[in-house]
Amino acid sequence: MNRLTEEERQALVDLAGEARRRAHAPYSKYQVGAALRTRSGRIFTGCNVENAAYPLGMCAERVAVGKAVSEGETEFDVIAVVTANGGSPCGGCRQALAEFGLDTLVLVADGDGRLVTEFTVGDLLPLAFTPSHLGK
């Protein structure tokens, strides 16, 4: 598992909490924020963005991943996710994160910024379907 100091953990949780406050969640009222740190040390935040056409909504984790990838970053170290109740990433976000490595650390915190749990993407998505499963 990735080694992070308590200060690094809390800084990422705080950034995810800040992103959560910008969430557009008028339908579910379930605001989510994420802070993704790449192996190069850059940090990308994301919040969930809901849409009246429900399937078009975007999860905070995938927003952060999209921002990182659009800036040329594809190697991830850790992602912090903050929800009111410390809920873990949905299945779609787990799959999106698996695309970039099963060893990415996932920190889950509640709305008060308290770390609830941590695990790797591989822990969250056992037997993940990854790019290695596709033929060349």
Residue pairs with C-beta under 8 A, 6 or more apart in sequence:
1 105
1 118
1 120
2 77
2 78
2 103
2 104
2 105
4 12
4 78
4 105
9 80
9 107
9 115
9 118
10 113
10 115
12 35
12 37
12 43
12 78
12 79
12 80
12 107
13 35
13 80
13 82
13 107
13 109
13 113
13 115
14 113
15 33
15 35
15 43
15 45
15 80
16 33
16 34
16 35
16 45
16 60
16 80
16 81
16 82
16 109
17 33
17 82
17 109
17 111
17 113
18 33
18 45
19 33
19 34
19 35
19 45
19 46
19 47
19 60
19 64
19 82
20 31
20 32
20 33
20 47
20 60
20 82
20 83
20 111
21 31
21 33
21 47
22 33
22 47
23 31
23 32
23 33
23 47
23 48
23 49
23 60
24 47
24 48
24 49
24 50
25 31
25 32
25 48
25 50
26 50
27 50
27 52
27 54
28 50
30 48
30 83
30 84
30 87
31 47
31 48
31 83
31 84
32 47
32 48
32 59
32 60
32 61
32 81
32 82
32 83
32 87
33 45
33 46
33 47
33 60
33 81
33 82
34 45
34 46
34 47
34 60
34 61
34 63
34 64
34 79
34 80
34 81
34 82
35 43
35 44
35 45
35 64
35 79
35 80
36 43
36 44
36 45
36 46
36 61
36 64
36 65
36 67
36 68
36 76
36 78
36 79
37 43
37 76
37 77
37 78
37 79
38 44
38 68
38 73
38 75
38 76
38 77
39 75
39 76
39 77
40 73
40 75
42 68
42 71
42 73
44 64
44 65
44 67
44 68
44 71
44 73
45 64
45 67
46 59
46 60
46 61
46 62
46 63
46 64
46 65
46 66
46 67
47 60
47 63
48 57
48 58
48 59
48 60
48 63
49 57
49 58
49 63
50 57
51 57
58 66
59 89
59 90
59 92
59 93
60 81
61 79
61 81
61 89
61 93
61 96
61 97
62 92
62 93
62 96
64 79
65 76
65 96
65 97
65 100
68 74
68 76
74 100
75 100
75 101
76 97
76 100
76 101
76 104
77 104
77 105
78 104
78 105
78 106
78 107
79 97
79 104
79 105
79 106
79 107
80 107
80 108
80 109
81 88
81 89
81 106
81 107
81 108
81 109
82 108
82 109
82 110
82 111
82 113
83 108
83 110
83 111
84 110
84 111
85 110
85 111
86 108
86 109
86 110
86 114
86 116
86 117
87 108
88 106
88 108
88 117
88 124
89 97
89 106
89 108
89 124
91 125
94 121
94 124
94 125
94 128
95 125
95 128
95 129
97 104
97 106
97 121
97 124
97 125
98 121
98 122
98 125
98 128
98 129
98 130
99 130
99 131
101 121
102 120
102 121
102 122
102 125
102 128
102 130
103 120
103 121
103 122
104 120
104 121
105 118
105 119
105 120
106 118
106 119
106 120
106 121
106 123
106 124
107 115
107 118
108 115
108 116
108 117
108 118
109 115
109 116
110 116
121 128
122 128
